[in-house]
Amino acid sequence: MPYTETETHGPNFPRPPPDIDNDKERWEIEAIVNHRRQGCKHTFLVKWKGYDITEAMWECFDGGGEEILKEYRDLHNLPD
């Protein structure tokens, strides 16, 4: 029997709302899970804080200043 969500128990993975920064929605990065080369840049598989790993997304950061991104680049010897 497949699982069915009920109103009694609510959603399985409640999603936190984004932060609002200069009228733009912004989600917090929990971890960078993987990377791949796309053209002359890298894209990163990002796990968002408060979200399930199945909702991780490939993102491109143009000279990103996120500390977690810098740590990941250093760990994997990737250029900025």
N, C-alpha and C positions, 0 to 999 in steps of 0.2 A: 504494500500500500504506500503510495507516495506521500511525502510530508505536505501538509497544508497549513498555512499560517492562519491563526484565528485572531479575532478581535480581543479575546480574553488575555492572550499572552503577548500581543503586540508583535512588532517586527523582530526578526531574529537578529539583525545587525542594524541597530539604530544609527543613522548617519549624523555626525555632528554638523552643525551649520558652518559655513565658511566665515573667516574673518573678513571684514570689509576694510579695505585700504585704498584711500583715494577713489571711492566709488567703484572699486573692483573687488570681486570675490577672490579670496585667497585661502587655500587649504594648506595645512601644515604637513611637511614631509616627515614621515616616521623613519623611512629607510629607503636607500637605493638598492634594489635587488639585483640588477644586472645592467649591462650596457651593450650597445651594438653600434657599429659604424654605419652611418647613413650619409652618403655623399662625402663631403669633406669634414663633416662634423660627427659627433656622437649623440645618440639618443639614450635616455636612461629609463629603466623600468622603475617607476616610483610607487612605493606603498605609502598611501596617505594615512596620517594619524587618525585612528578611530574607525577606519574602514577595513574590511576584510581583504586579505591578500588577493582574492579573486577579482577585486576591483582596481588592482594596480594598473597603471597606465604608462605607455611610452611617452616621454616628454623630451623636448629639446630645450636646452638652456643656453642662451646667448651670453657667454661671459658671466654666468650666474654667480652671485655672491653668497649663496647659501653655504653655511659652514659644513653641513652634511655633504653637499656636493663637492666641496674642496677636499674633505677627508676621503671621499670615495675616489676622486681623481688621483690623489696622492697615493692611496693604497694600490691602485691599479696602474700607476705610472702613465696616466692619460694627460695630454696637454690641456691647458686652460682654454 
